[in-house]
C-alpha cells in the first residue's frame, strides 16, 4: 500500500516549505511480479522521454521500455504526460536530460534505470523504475498537486540526472555526501531534491541548482 503525502496547494508555499534533512521517498517500494519479457528497448543511450526541440509545443514523446509502460498502466491507469508551467522547459535546458524523464544506473548493478514525472488526475507524480536481470520495480519519489495556471493544470517541476561521484550538500544540515550511483533530481526553480538510493530506498537530499 502506497503512503502518499500531499504537499502544499500553492507554488509559493512549495518554495517556502522546508523539507526534512534527508528523508526517504514518500512511498514504499511496490514490488512487481516477474514480467514475462523484459523489453530490449532499454539501452545505454541516455535520453529524455521527449525530444529536445526549440519550443515546448514541439515536445514529442519517445517510447519508454515496455516493462515501464506496463507498470505505469498497472499502478497509474490513465496517466499522461503533464504540461510544463511557464519557464520550466527553459530552466531545464542546461541539463543533458529532462524535463520529463531521466535514465541512469540508480543502484550500481549495471542495468539501465528510469525516472519519470507523470500526470494522474490533478497530481504530478515522480517515479523511479529499477531494472534487474528479470524484473522491474517501481518506487514513488514524490507526489504533489499540479499548478493551476488559469484553469490549466501544469507541472512546475523538471527532472535531471545527478551522476555518480558528484558531491552534494544538504542545505539544511550542511551535510556533504558523494553520490555512490546516478541519482534522480527533482527541481523547482532554484531548489532541488536529489533522490539517492540507499539500502534499497530512495533518500531525499535538499540542495540547490
N, C-alpha and C positions, 0 to 999 in steps of 0.2 A: 504494500500500500504506500503510495507516494505521500510525503508530507510536504504540502505546498504552502509557502509563505508569501503572502501578498505584501508588496512594498507600497510606498506612498502613491496616492492617486494623482499627484501633480508632478510635473517635471521639476519645478522649483524645489519641492521637498526632497526629491531624489538627489538633487545636487547638494542639499544641506544635510542630508541624513548621514550619520556616522555609523559605519558598519563595525562588527566585531573585529578584533585584532587579526585573527586568522580563523575563519570559520569553515566548517565542512559545507560542501554543496548542499543546497536546500532540499534535497530529496534522497531517499535511499536508492541504492542500486536496484535496477529492475532486471534480474537475471532472465534471460530468454531461453526457450528450448532450443536445442541444437537445430540449426537450419539445414534443410536437405541439401542446399547448394550454397556455396559462397561465391558470389559473382566475381568473375575475373576482371570486372571493370575497375576495381580498386588498384591503382597503380602508384608508383612513386612520384608521379608528376604532381606538384603542389599547385593547386588552382582553387579559385572560388567556385561556389555553386553557380555564380553568374559570371559573365564575361566582364572585362574592364573596358566599357565603351566610353564615349565622350560625355554622355548625359545619362542621368538616372532613367529616363524614359526608354533608353536603348538596352537596358539590362535584360539579357536573355538567359533563361535558366539552362544550366547544363546538368546532365544526369548524375545523380548520386549512385553509389553502388546499390545493387538490388536489395541486399540484406538490410541496408539502412532504410530504404523506401518501405520495405516490409515492416520494419519496426515502427516507423512513423505511422503507417496505416493501422497497425495493431494498437498502439498506445495513444495516438493523437489523430484519430479519424477526423477528416475534414480540415486538416491543416493546410496552410498555404503560405506562400512567400509574402512577408509583410512589406508594406510601402515604407520608404525611408522618410523620416522627418527632415525638414529643411536643414541643409548643412552637413548631414551625416555622411553622404557619399563623398563630399569634398574632404571632410576630416579623415576619411579612411584611405585617401589616395596615397599617403606617404608610406603605407604598408603594402607588402607584396601580396598578401591575401586579405580577404574580407570584401565587402562588409557583412555578407550573409553567412559565409562558411569559411572554415579553415581545415587543413589536413596536416597531420604530422604523426609522430610516434609519441603518444602521450604516456606510455608505460615502459618504454625501453625494450620491447620484445621484438623489434624489427618489423612489426606489422604497421600498415597504414591505418591510422585512426582519423575520425572526422568529428567536427563540431559545427553545429548549425544554429541559426535562430529562425524560428517559425512563428507564424500567427495561428492561434487557435481561439476562435471567437474574439473576445475583446482583450486577449492576453498575448504577450510576446513571451516565448519560451526558448531558453538556451539549452541545448542538449549536446552531450558528448557520446560518441559511439566508439566503443573499443572493440577491435578485431583480434581474435585469437586464431589458431590454426583451423578450427572447425566450427566456430560460433561467433556471435556478436553479442555485446552487452551495451545497454544504454543507461546513462546517468543524467538526471536533470540537474543542471547547474544553477539556473535562475529562472524565476517567473515573475512577470510584472504586468501592470495594466498598460495597454497601449496609449500613446499620447493622442489626445483628441484635438486635431487641427481643423477647427471649423466644421466639425461633423465628419471628418475623415480620420480614421484610425491609422496611426503611423508609429513606427518604432524609432525611439531616439538613440538606440544603441547601434554599435557596429563591432564586429569581431575582428581580431587579428591574432597572428601567431607570435608567441614569445618562444624563441628557440632554446633548446637545451644549452646549458652553460652560461646563461645570462644571469648577471647579478641583479636581483630585485630587492627593493627596500620597502618595508611596510611603513607607511607614513605615520601611523598611529603609535607604534611602539618602537620605531626606528630599527626594527629587526631586519637584518640583511641575510638573504639566502642565495645560493646558486641553484638555478633550476636544474634538476637531475635529468629531466626529459623535456620534450617540447610541451608547452603549456598553452592553454586557451585564455585569451584576454578578451574581456567584455568591457568596452569603452563607452563612456558617456561624456561628451565634450573633452575636458582635460582630466577627467577621473577615469581610473582603470581598475578593474578587478581581475586579478590573474589567478586562474584556477590550475593548481599543481596537483598531480596525482601522488598521493602519499598513502601507502599501505592499502591500496585498492579504493581509496576515496579521494575525491577532488576537494582540496583545501583552498579556501579563498584568501588571497593576499591583496590588500588595498595599496594602490600605487598611483602614479600619475603618468600621463603621456609625455 
